[in-house]
Amino acid sequence: MGWANWSRKSQDPVAAREPLGVDLNASRARAAHGRAGRNKIFVLDEPLVDLILAVSLEKKVAEVGQAALTLCRRMPHVVCAGYLPLLGRPHEFKSGRHALNAEAALALAFDRLRTSCRGHDGFGLALPTYLTVPQVSLLHTLAEGAKLKIRGTTTTPLALAAERATHFLHGQTGETELKPGRSISPTSVLIVDSDDHALTATVVRLAENEVRTLGSVAFPRLSTKFWRERLLDAISDRCVRMCRRDPRDSAEAEQLLFDQLEECLDRTKTGQKVSISIRSTHWYQDLVLAPSDLDGFCAQLCRQAVDEVRNLLSNLNEPEPPRAVWLTHDAGRLPGLAAELHHNMTERTNVRVLHPEAAAAATANLVERWATGELPRTHLDAVIPLPVRADAKVATRSSVVKR
C-alpha cells in the first residue's frame, strides 16, 4: 500500500481526458492511466499512492485513508476496515457517535475517491472475484450516489488477461503475423491475488477472440491480513528472545512495528536486508532481518497456499497445466509465495510478479471499449471478448481474395 512515495502536482486538462482505471479490493484503491498515460500511476492519497479503504472513527468526522492506517494496532476499536466483502450483510462498526455498515463505509470511500479523481471523465473498476453479483450491483448503486462516473466493471483477473492475451498467445508461438487459415491454440494462465479479505486464485483461458474464467476460489484464511499477523508475531518473538521485551505489550510499540511491515515487504522482495526499529517508552531494540527470515516465518502459509492452488487445478481437469502464473503486486509481496509456486509448477510454467499498477492500467484500457458500447455495461466476471487484431483482418481479407 505504501510501496512508493510519489509527489504530483494537480492534474492537467490533457491528463484528465486520459482513461483512468481503478483497482479496488478490500484493502485499498489504486488508480492508473492506460497506454496513453506518460506516467501511469495516479496518486490517490498523497504521499501514499493508494487510497487505504479503512475508515477512522476517532474524531467527530469519519476519515478515510491514512488516518485509519496509523490507528489500526494502537486503537483498533475506532477503525472500520475489511467492509467490502460485507456489502449487503447486517454488520455494523460502532465507535462513539459513529455507527457504520459496509454500505455507509464504502459510500465514504467513494466520496473520497471522487474528490481524488475530480476532472476525469469516467473510469473503469477492477473488482475482486469473491464479490457476488448482488454485491456488485449494490456497489454500482453506491457509486452512482457518490456521483462517480463508472464506465464499466470487471474482475481483476479478466482485466489482466484481456490486457496480455494477444501478446502472450503470439509470443508463445513466436509468430508476428497470423497466417491465413491458421489459428492459435487456446491456453490457460493462473492469476493469484491477495487483499485483507482473501487470497484468490483464478484460472483464465486465453483464446484469439476472448478470455474466459474457468474457475476461481477465495481463501480467507490466507488473506494478506494473516500474513501480516504472522510476520508481526514472528518478529515480536525474535525481539523477546533478544531482549526479553515484547512489543505486543505496548500499543505504541506494536503500531510502530506494524507501520514498518510494508517497507519490510518491499525491500525483502528485492533481496535486501531490512532493519526493524522497535521503540517503547522505556526500552528499544533494533533487529536486522534477511529475506530468508521472512520466508521462514511464512513457510507454513506458503505451503497451504500451494496446496489450495493444486486443488483448484485438479478440480478443473484441464488437459494441460497453466502456461503461466501471474501474481499481482500484492500477492507477489507475500514472503516466499512466488518462489514456492515456481518450485511446485511444471517446467513449462512461467511464474511472474506483475507491476503494481498492472490491474488498474489494464482496466483503464477497457474504458474506451465500454464508452463506445463494444463491451456491455454488465459486470464482466465470466468472459471478455477481445478486439480483432489488425493483422488478423488483413490475413482474413487475403484468404478471401485467394478464394
Long-range contacts (C-beta under 8 A, 24 or more apart in sequence): 1-27, 1-28, 1-48, 1-50, 1-52, 1-69, 1-262, 2-48, 2-49, 2-50, 2-262, 2-263, 3-49, 3-262, 3-266, 3-329, 3-333, 3-356, 4-41, 4-49, 4-356, 5-47, 5-48, 6-41, 6-43, 6-46, 6-47, 6-49, 7-43, 7-46, 7-47, 8-39, 8-43, 8-46, 11-119, 11-120, 13-119, 16-119, 16-120, 16-121, 17-121, 18-364, 19-123, 19-124, 19-364, 19-365, 19-367, 19-368, 20-117, 20-120, 20-122, 20-123, 20-124, 20-364, 20-367, 21-123, 21-124, 21-125, 21-126, 21-159, 21-359, 21-360, 21-361, 21-362, 21-363, 21-364, 21-365, 21-366, 21-367, 22-113, 22-117, 22-123, 22-124, 22-125, 22-126, 22-360, 22-363, 23-126, 23-156, 23-357, 23-359, 23-360, 23-363, 24-53, 24-84, 24-125, 24-126, 24-127, 25-84, 25-127, 25-128, 25-156, 25-193, 25-195, 25-196, 25-197, 25-330, 26-53, 26-82, 26-83, 26-84, 26-85, 26-128, 26-195, 26-196, 26-197, 26-198, 27-52, 27-53, 27-195, 27-196, 27-224, 27-330, 28-52, 28-53, 28-195, 29-53, 29-109, 29-113, 30-356, 30-357, 30-359, 30-360, 31-116, 31-117, 31-123, 31-360, 32-357, 32-360, 32-361, 32-364, 33-361, 33-364, 34-361, 34-364, 34-365, 34-367, 35-361, 35-365, 37-361, 37-364, 40-357, 40-360, 40-361, 41-356, 41-357, 42-117, 42-360, 43-116, 44-113, 44-116, 44-117, 45-112, 45-116, 49-356, 51-109, 51-112, 51-113, 51-116, 53-81, 53-83, 53-84, 53-105, 53-106, 53-109, 54-79, 54-80, 54-81, 55-79, 55-80, 55-81, 55-93, 55-100, 55-105, 55-108, 55-109, 56-80, 57-93, 57-95, 57-96, 57-98, 57-100, 58-95, 60-97, 62-98, 62-100, 62-108, 64-108, 64-109, 64-111, 64-112, 65-112, 70-255, 70-259, 71-255, 72-255, 72-258, 73-251, 73-254, 73-255, 73-257, 73-258, 74-251, 74-252, 74-254, 74-255, 75-251, 80-105, 81-196, 82-196, 82-197, 82-225, 84-128, 84-131, 84-197, 85-128, 85-130, 85-131, 85-135, 85-197, 85-198, 87-131, 87-135, 87-138, 87-139, 88-134, 88-135, 88-138, 103-138, 103-142, 106-139, 106-142, 107-142, 107-145, 107-146, 110-142, 110-143, 110-145, 110-146, 110-148, 111-146, 113-146, 113-148, 114-146, 114-147, 114-148, 117-148, 120-149, 121-149, 122-149, 122-150, 122-151, 122-367, 122-371, 123-148, 123-149, 123-150, 123-151, 123-363, 123-364, 123-367, 124-150, 124-151, 124-152, 124-153, 124-154, 124-159, 124-363, 124-364, 124-366, 124-367, 124-370, 125-150, 125-152, 125-153, 125-154, 125-363, 126-153, 126-154, 126-155, 126-156, 126-159, 126-359, 126-360, 126-362, 126-363, 127-153, 127-154, 127-155, 127-156, 127-379, 128-155, 128-156, 128-193, 128-195, 128-197, 128-198, 128-200, 128-218, 129-155, 129-156, 129-157, 129-193, 129-200, 129-202, 129-213, 129-216, 129-218, 129-381, 130-197, 130-198, 130-200, 130-218, 133-379, 133-381, 136-379, 136-381, 137-379, 151-367, 151-370, 151-371, 151-377, 152-366, 152-367, 152-370, 152-375, 152-376, 152-377, 152-380, 153-379, 153-380, 154-363, 154-366, 154-379, 154-380, 154-381, 154-384, 155-202, 155-213, 155-216, 155-380, 155-381, 156-191, 156-193, 156-328, 156-359, 157-191, 157-193, 157-200, 157-202, 157-204, 157-213, 157-216, 158-204, 158-211, 158-213, 158-380, 158-381, 158-383, 158-384, 159-359, 159-362, 159-363, 159-366, 159-384, 160-191, 160-326, 160-328, 160-354, 160-358, 160-359, 160-362, 161-189, 161-191, 161-204, 161-206, 161-211, 161-384, 162-211, 162-362, 162-366, 162-384, 162-386, 163-358, 163-361, 163-362, 163-365, 164-326, 164-362, 165-206, 165-207, 165-211, 165-386, 166-386, 166-389, 168-206, 168-323, 168-324, 169-206, 169-207, 169-208, 172-323, 176-391, 177-391, 177-395, 178-389, 178-391, 178-392, 178-395, 179-395, 180-395, 180-396, 180-398, 180-399, 180-402, 181-399, 183-208, 184-208, 187-320, 187-322, 187-323, 188-214, 188-318, 188-320, 188-322, 188-323, 189-322, 189-323, 189-324, 189-325, 189-326, 190-309, 190-313, 190-322, 190-324, 190-325, 190-326, 191-325, 191-326, 191-327, 191-328, 192-305, 192-309, 192-325, 192-326, 192-327, 192-328, 192-331, 192-337, 192-341, 193-327, 193-328, 193-330, 193-331, 194-222, 194-223, 194-224, 194-227, 194-328, 194-330, 194-331, 194-334, 195-223, 195-224, 195-330, 196-223, 196-224, 196-225, 197-223, 197-225, 198-222, 198-223, 199-223, 199-224, 199-305, 199-308, 199-331, 201-308, 201-309, 201-312, 203-312, 203-313, 203-316, 203-318, 203-322, 207-386, 208-386, 208-392, 209-385, 209-386, 209-388, 210-383, 210-384, 210-385, 210-386, 211-383, 211-384, 211-386, 212-382, 212-383, 213-381, 213-382, 213-383, 214-316, 214-318, 215-312, 215-315, 215-316, 217-308, 217-312, 219-304, 219-305, 219-308, 221-304, 222-301, 222-304, 222-305, 222-308, 224-330, 224-334, 226-301, 227-298, 227-301, 227-334, 227-335, 228-258, 228-261, 230-297, 230-298, 230-301, 231-261, 231-264, 231-294, 231-297, 231-298, 231-335, 232-257, 232-258, 232-261, 234-297, 235-276, 235-287, 235-289, 235-297, 238-287, 239-278, 239-285, 239-287, 242-285, 242-287, 243-283, 243-285, 245-278, 245-280, 245-283, 245-285, 247-278, 247-280, 250-280, 250-281, 252-279, 252-280, 252-281, 253-278, 253-279, 253-280, 264-289, 264-294, 265-294, 265-333, 265-334, 265-335, 266-333, 268-294, 268-335, 269-332, 269-333, 269-353, 291-335, 294-335, 294-336, 295-335, 295-336, 295-339, 297-335, 298-334, 298-335, 298-336, 298-337, 299-336, 301-334, 301-337, 302-334, 302-335, 302-336, 302-337, 302-340, 303-340, 305-337, 305-340, 305-341, 306-340, 306-341, 306-344, 309-341, 310-344, 321-345, 321-346, 321-348, 321-349, 322-349, 323-348, 323-349, 323-350, 324-349, 324-350, 324-351, 324-352, 325-349, 325-350, 325-351, 325-352, 326-352, 326-354, 327-351, 327-352, 327-353, 327-354, 328-353, 328-354, 328-358, 328-359, 329-353, 329-354, 329-355, 329-356, 329-358
